[in-house]
Structure formats: structure tokens, C-alpha cells
Amino acid sequence: MNTNTPENPSAAGTAPDAASTPATPGGDAASTAVSPETRAALASTAHAPNSPGATHIRSFVHRRGHITQGQLAALERLMGAWSIPYAPRRLDPAIAFGRQAPTVLEIGFGMGETTEKIALARPDDNFLGVEVFNAGVGSLLRRIEDSNIQNLRIIQHDAVEVVRDMIAPDSLAGVHIYFPDPWPKKRHHKRRLIQPAFISLLASRIAPGGYIHCATDWEDYAVQMLEVLGNEPQLANTADGYAPRPDYRPLTKFENRGLRLGHGVWDLIFKRVA
Ligand SMILES: C[S@@+](CC[C@H](N)C(=O)[O-])C[C@H]1O[C@@H](n2cnc3c(N)ncnc32)[C@H](O)[C@@H]1O
């Protein structure tokens, strides 16, 4: 982690215009040409936990790490078409998606496997995926292209800031937070995303009647989620404790393996009260 680089929030998502960037057929060429903008975004430490200017404890460590040539090529080629740069001002979903439709926010989509399936299965909803991890963003961009997904946009930035700055109060139809980083060590619990202050902020962005759906395979995090969501006055549990997994959330490969090994998975679905 490098905390010496000045924060440059605009680096994330400032991808080149897709139209001005030559496509890389196949996307896996060994010598993917990378523009200065993509290189800057990849190298940015703007989102590091302790970067100067951070006003809250980050729920992630860094967004660098291994990235395949295909993911890199997708970032280079598709960011301009499908991502929305972070900016400290309200997003107008009708403009971002080119239509009026219920908007569901997904925080931390990882490699985007679940995001792709849900966006395809629910074409009448808009999905806004927020992730900090370069390889994950590259992976979801490839899925968008390969599956010709039209109802999905990406913001590559800390979701806490996206929710605070870009999402209007009472505006979201739903929020998905699937398998957030568990931060298992007690001294790291402060990095967990599901904390009272963030849930209060997030709940204020959900429209009355809208929902928040979390899932985790860490039992003690599930207990924390139930407590935090249960104590938030803007939310009401739709189940008596944990909820059955709804059909729209597909089982991931990782989750399937865990279930075969006898590990538990806990879903929580709360509604925003009026
Ligand atoms: C354990 S992974 C789960 C990924 C995916 N939801 C799944 O079910 O496979 C958690 C993801 O959340 C992302 N993440 C953590 N904190 C975040 C934040 N504050 N803003 C955006 N993404 C975040 C991480 O980069 C990581 O990809």
C-alpha cells in the first residue's frame, strides 16, 4: 500500500472515450495497448484505505493486483461506454441509463458473475454496480459486451463515497451486497462495510418500499448484519431473522462449493419503511 501519492479522485473512471480507442480483437493479445488514462487509473492509490483525504475507514485494502490481458483490454476499450466516472454530485439515472426504470445498486460486485446473471434476468430494472477492484471491473465490462447487457452501468470508486455523493435520497429500488469482505480478524472488524453509520446513509437512499439484500458465508458477520440492519429505524426485516435465498440471486461456484462442504450462507432482506 502506498500512502504517499496525492489523492486524485478523478483518476477512477476517467476512461478514454470508447469511440476514440482502437478495439483489441479477442481482448487477450499479449501486447494490449493501454492509454495514459487507463494506466493512471490502474496505478492510482486514490482508493487506498489510508490515502490522504479519506474521511472514513475503507472497507478494502487496494484495488490493484493481478489483472489479465483480457480484463485490461476491456478496461481500455469499454470503460468509456459503460462506466460512469465518480463525481461528487448527484447522478441522474434516467440520463445514465437512457431510460426511466427502477435502479438497483450493487456494492462490491467482484468479478461480476452474479451481476451479469441478475441484470440479464431482470431486463426491466437498471443495475448500477460499484467496485474498486480493477480486474473485477475489467471482468464485468467483458461480460457486458459478451452478453450484450444494456441495463448495467459501473462506477469504479469507493461505494461509501458513491452512496454519499451520487445517489439521491429515497431513490433506489434496491441494494445488493453479496459476500462483502468478511475482515475476519477482530482488529479488522472496523473495516466491515455493514456498520450502523453506513447502513443509515444507505437506507436513506432507498425509496420507501425498496429493499436491501445482503448475503454472507461468515456466520459472525451474518449476526452483525442482522443486528445492524435490525437496529436501523428506516428498515424493517421481511423475514423472521434470515431470509430464504430469493430465486433472483444465483448460487455462485464458490458458494456451491462451500455448501457442499457444509458451510452456511445467510441472506438478509430488509425493506425501507416509509
Ligand atoms: C469478497 S468480494 C465479493 C464479490 C462478489 N459480490 C461476490 O459475491 O463474489 C467483495 C468485493 O467488494 C469490493 N469492495 C469492498 N469494499 C468496497 C467499497 N467500499 N466500494 C466498492 N467495492 C468494495 C472488493 O473490491 C471485492 O471485490
The ligand as an ORCA input file, in Angstrom:
! r2SCAN-3c Opt
* xyz 0 1
  C     -15.447    -10.794     -1.198
  S     -15.721     -9.862     -2.641
  C     -17.325    -10.412     -3.159
  C     -17.572    -10.162     -4.596
  C     -18.960    -10.544     -5.130
  N     -20.009     -9.747     -4.554
  C     -19.258    -11.999     -4.984
  O     -20.285    -12.344     -4.401
  O     -18.471    -12.806     -5.454
  C     -16.052     -8.226     -2.032
  C     -15.828     -7.163     -3.088
  O     -16.221     -5.902     -2.570
  C     -15.327     -4.912     -3.068
  N     -15.398     -3.767     -2.152
  C     -15.059     -3.760     -0.851
  N     -15.281     -2.552     -0.310
  C     -15.777     -1.771     -1.319
  C     -16.170     -0.421     -1.389
  N     -16.138      0.365     -0.316
  N     -16.603      0.058     -2.556
  C     -16.657     -0.741     -3.647
  N     -16.285     -2.043     -3.656
  C     -15.848     -2.545     -2.492
  C     -13.987     -5.610     -3.104
  O     -13.095     -4.998     -4.014
  C     -14.378     -7.017     -3.530
  O     -14.314     -7.187     -4.918
*
